[in-house]
């Protein structure tokens, strides 16, 4: 039965009863604690299922793969600590990290140690622009995501009063900077540009600024909890505005916190293959585990599929050889036939599409 409930810094042993029996260690890094622990649950389930299937098919080079999952709490400081631990554990590959800040903090250590890292969700451009030859991702980039967000605003609300807010963290701040530049290139001026600090109990002061600036459209770069509190306060003050945001807003936390106030929120995310009949068995596993369905599950599963095939092509788990195989081949995965460019970014699939929250669920828009 999936999902194994796991504690921070506890190993998930897949296909082996003891760590000493493991021939191939796979590090998995994501938030198992904190406000975005749902992302760690999704990552944990996806890697557990994918590795089970990999091992059932004979493993990698006839050897079983064992998962060692660590909690990075979606922050840079813990991400660096987790990165050091996985290097010390001599893992052959890292799937993760989930969050851009933690990824950026850990990736230099993996590069220096010769370990391939594939993130299924870290979208900040710095991940692959600065990570090095062993750093990859199956997610899109925020310079694409931000440009897509700005393009929709320019198309649908060219005469609106537009606000842009981020949460002062690497993910949200980097994304908002792209949106700002893209809006400026389209000739649109902001009525308000502001920042908040994630984790605050409320954002009344920000909403007061939005109301004073008579804002019609808000693009928010950050996590779903803060977005929910902002829109909740907007409605409490009797105001209405259109909110747009990034893939983090897929979380059910958005609706749980904001309720009906979240109706109509638009966000970008990766294409969701959950309606593909050939993937019904995976959707059933997600539903049985009682966690949020998300395109991130399939991105993580695809990362393991690509890595396993790259090892087969390379004939070794050696990081540089596997990285070369990842760049030189295409891989049939649950998200489609993908490859990786020289930068380590995924190719062969659409990076982002639009979704909307309606009646407590997200739908394609």
C-alpha positions as CSV (number, residue, x, y, z in Angstrom):
1,X,0.0,0.0,0.0
2,X,1.1,3.5,-0.8
3,X,1.9,6.0,0.8
4,X,4.4,5.0,3.4
5,X,4.2,7.6,6.1
6,X,7.7,8.9,6.7
7,X,9.4,11.1,9.2
8,X,12.1,13.7,8.4
9,X,15.5,12.2,7.8
10,X,14.1,8.7,7.7
11,X,15.0,6.4,4.9
12,X,12.4,4.8,2.7
13,X,13.7,1.4,1.9
14,X,12.2,0.2,-1.4
15,X,13.0,-3.4,-2.5
16,X,15.4,-4.0,0.3
17,X,15.1,-4.8,4.0
18,X,18.3,-3.2,5.2
19,X,20.4,-0.2,4.0
20,X,23.5,-2.4,3.9
21,X,21.8,-4.5,1.2
22,X,21.4,-1.5,-1.1
23,X,23.5,-1.5,-4.2
24,X,22.2,1.8,-5.6
25,X,21.1,4.6,-3.3
26,X,18.7,7.3,-4.6
27,X,18.5,10.5,-2.6
28,X,15.2,12.2,-2.6
29,X,14.9,15.7,-1.1
30,X,11.8,17.7,-0.4
31,X,9.7,19.3,2.3
32,X,8.2,16.8,4.8
33,X,7.6,19.6,7.3
34,X,6.4,23.2,7.0
35,X,3.7,25.0,5.1
36,X,4.4,23.2,1.8
37,X,4.8,19.6,3.2
38,X,2.2,18.6,0.6
39,X,4.9,18.9,-2.0
40,X,7.1,16.4,-0.1
41,X,4.2,14.0,0.2
42,X,3.7,14.1,-3.6
43,X,7.4,13.7,-4.2
44,X,7.7,10.9,-1.7
45,X,4.8,9.0,-3.2
46,X,6.0,9.5,-6.8
47,X,9.5,8.3,-6.1
48,X,8.3,5.3,-4.1
49,X,5.9,4.2,-6.8
50,X,8.4,4.8,-9.6
51,X,11.3,2.9,-7.8
52,X,9.0,0.0,-7.0
53,X,8.1,-0.3,-10.6
54,X,11.8,0.1,-11.6
55,X,12.8,-2.7,-9.2
56,X,9.9,-5.0,-10.3
57,X,11.3,-4.7,-13.8
58,X,14.7,-5.8,-12.7
59,X,16.1,-2.7,-11.1
60,X,19.1,-0.8,-12.6
61,X,21.7,-3.1,-14.1
62,X,20.1,-5.9,-12.2
63,X,20.5,-4.2,-8.9
64,X,17.7,-2.9,-6.7
65,X,17.4,0.8,-6.0
66,X,16.9,2.1,-2.4
67,X,15.4,5.5,-1.6
68,X,16.9,7.7,1.1
69,X,14.5,10.6,1.6
70,X,15.4,13.8,3.5
71,X,13.4,16.7,4.7
72,X,14.7,20.1,3.5
73,X,11.6,22.0,4.8
74,X,11.6,24.0,1.6
75,X,14.2,26.4,2.8
76,X,17.8,27.2,1.8
77,X,19.5,26.5,5.1
78,X,18.0,23.1,5.5
79,X,18.4,22.4,1.8
80,X,22.2,22.9,2.2
81,X,22.3,20.5,5.2
82,X,20.3,17.9,3.4
83,X,22.6,18.2,0.4
84,X,25.7,17.6,2.5
85,X,24.1,14.6,4.1
86,X,23.1,13.0,0.8
87,X,26.7,13.6,-0.5
88,X,28.1,11.9,2.6
89,X,25.7,9.0,2.1
90,X,27.2,8.6,-1.4
91,X,23.9,8.5,-3.3
92,X,24.1,7.8,-7.0
93,X,21.4,10.4,-7.9
94,X,19.2,12.9,-6.3
95,X,15.5,13.4,-7.2
96,X,14.6,16.9,-6.0
97,X,14.7,19.2,-4.4
98,X,11.1,20.4,-4.6
99,X,11.7,24.1,-3.9
100,X,14.0,26.4,-5.8
101,X,15.7,27.9,-2.7
102,X,16.6,24.5,-1.3
103,X,17.7,23.3,-4.7
104,X,20.0,26.2,-5.3
105,X,21.5,25.8,-1.9
106,X,22.3,22.1,-2.4
107,X,23.1,21.8,-6.1
108,X,26.8,22.9,-6.0
109,X,27.5,20.1,-3.5
110,X,26.0,17.5,-5.9
111,X,27.9,19.0,-8.8
112,X,31.2,18.9,-6.9
113,X,30.6,15.3,-5.8
114,X,29.8,14.0,-9.3
115,X,26.1,13.3,-8.4
116,X,23.3,13.8,-11.0
117,X,20.4,15.8,-9.6
118,X,17.0,16.0,-11.4
119,X,14.4,18.3,-9.9
120,X,10.8,17.7,-10.9
121,X,9.5,21.1,-9.6
122,X,12.2,23.7,-9.0
123,X,11.5,26.3,-11.6
124,X,13.9,29.2,-10.8
125,X,16.2,29.8,-13.9
126,X,19.3,29.7,-11.6
127,X,18.8,26.0,-11.1
128,X,20.1,25.0,-14.5
129,X,21.8,28.3,-15.5
130,X,24.1,28.0,-12.5
131,X,23.9,24.4,-11.4
132,X,26.5,22.8,-13.7
133,X,26.6,19.8,-16.0
134,X,25.0,17.4,-13.6
135,X,21.9,19.4,-12.7
136,X,18.7,18.7,-14.6
137,X,14.9,19.3,-14.2
138,X,11.7,17.9,-15.7
139,X,9.9,21.1,-14.8
140,X,9.7,24.3,-16.8
141,X,11.5,27.5,-16.1
142,X,10.1,30.6,-14.4
143,X,11.3,32.9,-17.2
144,X,8.9,31.0,-19.3
145,X,6.2,30.9,-16.6
146,X,6.5,34.6,-15.8
147,X,6.4,35.5,-19.5
148,X,3.2,33.4,-20.0
149,X,1.6,35.1,-17.0
150,X,2.5,38.6,-18.2
151,X,1.2,37.8,-21.7
152,X,-2.2,36.8,-20.4
153,X,-2.4,40.0,-18.4
154,X,-1.4,42.1,-21.4
155,X,-4.0,40.3,-23.5
156,X,-7.0,40.3,-21.2
157,X,-6.4,43.3,-18.9
158,X,-4.3,45.9,-20.8
159,X,-6.1,48.8,-19.3
160,X,-6.4,47.5,-15.7
161,X,-4.6,48.7,-12.6
162,X,-2.1,45.9,-12.1
163,X,-0.2,44.9,-8.9
164,X,2.7,42.6,-8.6
165,X,3.7,41.1,-5.2
166,X,6.2,38.4,-4.2
167,X,7.1,36.7,-0.9
168,X,10.8,37.8,-0.8
169,X,12.0,34.2,-1.3
170,X,14.1,32.9,-4.3
171,X,11.1,31.2,-6.0
172,X,8.6,34.0,-5.7
173,X,11.0,36.9,-6.1
174,X,12.6,35.4,-9.2
175,X,9.3,34.8,-10.8
176,X,7.9,38.2,-10.0
177,X,11.0,39.8,-11.6
178,X,10.3,38.0,-14.9
179,X,6.6,39.1,-14.8
180,X,7.7,42.7,-14.1
181,X,10.1,42.8,-17.0
182,X,7.7,41.1,-19.4
183,X,4.9,43.6,-18.5
184,X,7.3,46.5,-19.0
185,X,8.2,45.1,-22.4
186,X,4.5,45.0,-23.3
187,X,4.2,48.7,-22.4
188,X,2.2,48.1,-19.2
189,X,2.9,50.0,-16.0
190,X,2.3,48.7,-12.5
191,X,-0.1,50.4,-10.1
192,X,1.7,48.7,-7.2
193,X,4.9,46.7,-6.8
194,X,5.3,45.2,-3.3
195,X,6.8,42.4,-1.2
196,X,5.6,40.5,1.8
197,X,7.3,38.1,4.2
198,X,6.0,34.5,4.1
199,X,4.6,33.1,7.3
200,X,3.0,36.3,8.6
201,X,-0.4,35.8,10.3
202,X,-2.2,38.2,8.0
203,X,-1.6,40.6,5.1
204,X,-4.1,43.3,5.9
205,X,-1.6,46.1,5.3
206,X,-0.9,44.7,1.8
207,X,-4.6,44.5,1.0
208,X,-5.0,48.1,2.2
209,X,-2.4,49.1,-0.4
210,X,-4.2,47.1,-3.1
211,X,-7.4,48.9,-2.3
212,X,-5.8,52.3,-2.1
213,X,-4.2,51.7,-5.6
214,X,-7.6,50.6,-6.9
215,X,-6.0,47.3,-8.2
216,X,-8.0,45.2,-10.6
217,X,-5.4,42.4,-11.3
218,X,-2.8,41.0,-8.9
219,X,0.0,38.6,-9.9
220,X,1.4,37.0,-6.8
221,X,4.7,35.1,-6.8
222,X,4.9,32.8,-3.8
223,X,3.3,30.0,-1.9
224,X,-0.4,29.2,-1.7
225,X,-0.9,29.9,2.0
226,X,0.0,33.6,1.6
227,X,-2.0,33.9,-1.6
228,X,-5.1,32.5,0.2
229,X,-4.7,34.9,3.1
230,X,-4.4,37.8,0.7
231,X,-7.5,36.9,-1.3
232,X,-9.4,36.1,1.8
233,X,-8.8,39.6,3.2
234,X,-9.6,41.2,-0.2
235,X,-13.1,39.6,0.0
236,X,-13.4,40.4,3.7
237,X,-13.0,44.1,2.7
238,X,-15.7,43.7,0.1
239,X,-13.3,44.1,-2.8
240,X,-12.9,42.1,-5.9
241,X,-9.8,41.5,-8.1
242,X,-8.4,38.9,-10.4
243,X,-5.5,37.0,-9.0
244,X,-3.0,35.1,-11.1
245,X,-0.1,33.1,-10.0
246,X,2.4,30.3,-10.6
247,X,2.2,26.5,-10.2
248,X,2.4,26.6,-6.4
249,X,-1.3,27.6,-6.4
250,X,-2.3,24.1,-7.4
251,X,-2.3,23.2,-3.7
252,X,-5.6,22.4,-2.0
253,X,-4.5,24.6,0.8
254,X,-5.5,27.6,-1.4
255,X,-9.1,26.6,-1.3
256,X,-9.1,25.2,2.3
257,X,-7.9,28.6,3.6
258,X,-9.6,31.0,1.2
259,X,-12.8,29.1,0.6
260,X,-15.1,30.5,-2.1
261,X,-12.8,33.6,-2.2
262,X,-10.5,31.5,-4.3
263,X,-13.1,31.1,-7.0
264,X,-11.6,32.1,-10.4
265,X,-7.9,32.3,-9.4
266,X,-5.8,31.5,-12.5
267,X,-2.4,29.8,-12.3
268,X,0.1,28.2,-14.6
269,X,1.3,24.6,-14.1
270,X,2.8,21.8,-16.1
271,X,0.4,19.9,-18.4
272,X,-1.5,17.3,-16.3
273,X,-1.5,13.8,-17.8
274,X,-3.9,12.4,-15.3
275,X,-6.7,12.0,-17.8
276,X,-4.6,9.7,-20.0
277,X,-6.2,6.2,-19.9
278,X,-2.8,4.6,-19.9
279,X,-2.0,6.3,-16.6
280,X,-5.2,5.3,-14.8
281,X,-3.2,2.9,-12.6
282,X,-1.1,5.8,-11.3
283,X,-4.0,8.0,-10.7
284,X,-5.6,5.2,-8.7
285,X,-2.5,5.0,-6.6
286,X,-2.6,8.7,-5.9
287,X,-6.2,8.6,-5.0
288,X,-5.8,5.6,-2.7
289,X,-3.0,7.3,-0.9
290,X,-5.3,10.2,-0.1
291,X,-3.0,13.0,-1.2
292,X,-3.4,15.8,-3.6
293,X,-3.3,14.9,-7.3
294,X,-0.8,17.1,-9.0
295,X,1.2,17.2,-12.3
296,X,4.3,17.2,-10.0
297,X,3.7,13.5,-9.3
298,X,4.2,12.7,-12.9
299,X,7.2,15.0,-13.2
300,X,9.0,13.1,-10.4
301,X,8.0,9.8,-11.8
302,X,9.3,10.8,-15.3
303,X,12.6,12.0,-13.7
304,X,13.2,8.5,-12.4
305,X,12.2,6.9,-15.7
306,X,14.7,9.1,-17.6
307,X,17.5,8.5,-15.1
308,X,17.0,4.7,-15.2
309,X,17.1,4.7,-19.0
310,X,20.1,7.0,-19.0
311,X,22.0,4.6,-16.7
312,X,21.1,1.8,-19.1
313,X,22.5,3.8,-22.0
314,X,25.6,4.8,-20.1
315,X,26.2,1.3,-18.6
316,X,27.1,2.9,-15.3
317,X,25.6,5.0,-12.5
318,X,28.7,7.3,-12.7
319,X,27.3,10.9,-12.6
320,X,29.1,12.5,-15.6
321,X,28.4,9.5,-17.8
322,X,24.7,9.5,-16.9
323,X,24.5,13.2,-17.5
324,X,25.9,12.8,-21.0
325,X,23.4,10.0,-21.7
326,X,20.6,12.3,-20.4
327,X,21.6,15.0,-22.9
328,X,22.2,12.6,-25.9
329,X,19.0,10.6,-25.7
330,X,15.2,10.8,-25.6
331,X,13.1,9.0,-23.0
332,X,9.5,7.8,-23.1
333,X,8.0,8.8,-19.8
334,X,4.6,9.4,-18.2
335,X,4.8,13.1,-19.3
336,X,5.7,12.3,-22.9
337,X,8.9,11.8,-24.8
338,X,11.4,14.1,-23.3
339,X,15.0,15.0,-23.6
340,X,17.3,17.6,-21.9
341,X,19.2,20.4,-23.6
342,X,22.8,21.4,-22.9
343,X,21.6,23.5,-20.0
344,X,19.8,20.6,-18.3
345,X,16.3,21.9,-19.0
346,X,13.6,19.5,-20.2
347,X,12.7,19.4,-23.9
348,X,9.9,17.8,-25.9
349,X,6.9,19.0,-23.8
350,X,4.9,22.2,-23.1
351,X,6.4,24.0,-20.1
352,X,3.2,25.5,-18.6
353,X,-0.5,25.7,-19.3
354,X,-3.4,27.6,-17.5
355,X,-5.7,26.3,-14.8
356,X,-8.5,27.9,-12.9
357,X,-10.0,27.2,-9.4
358,X,-13.7,26.5,-9.6
359,X,-16.1,25.0,-7.0
360,X,-13.2,23.7,-4.9
361,X,-11.2,22.1,-7.7
362,X,-8.7,23.2,-10.3
363,X,-9.5,22.7,-14.0
364,X,-7.8,23.5,-17.3
365,X,-8.6,27.0,-18.4
